[in-house]
Amino acid sequence: MIWIANVLVALVAVLHVYFLVLEMFLWQKPLGLKTFRNSPEKAAETAVLAANQGLYNGFLAAGLAWGLLHGAPAFAFQIKVFFLLCVVVAGVYGAASVSRRILYVQAAPAAIALALLWLA
């Protein structure tokens, strides 16, 4: 069961690397504009904020990767739980303040990974 939980943790980490790329490098490109439903003008005005947001997503991905790679199972569990909780909180806040879609794209996968991690 732990390997299933770890696969989901890894998928959440990869998802956050994807968010990093979208927000830091593709924000003003067609994929970024479409994904975030922005106009070119709005994207230009918010590019620095998006890049900062992308950096934070990178930190979440790095923390999850750290948890997956750490050699001490008990500490690795704590690392994964902490960063998954951070993802869930960020996703719930984003859903409440920006778009309900964030709840399904960000918070739900992390919550499922967290639940499986606890069950493992």
PyMOL commands that set and color helices and strands:
alter all, ss='L'
color gray80, all
select helices_A, chain A and resi 2-24+30-36+40-69+73-97+101-119
alter helices_A, ss='H'
color red, helices_A
deselect
rebuild
show_as cartoon
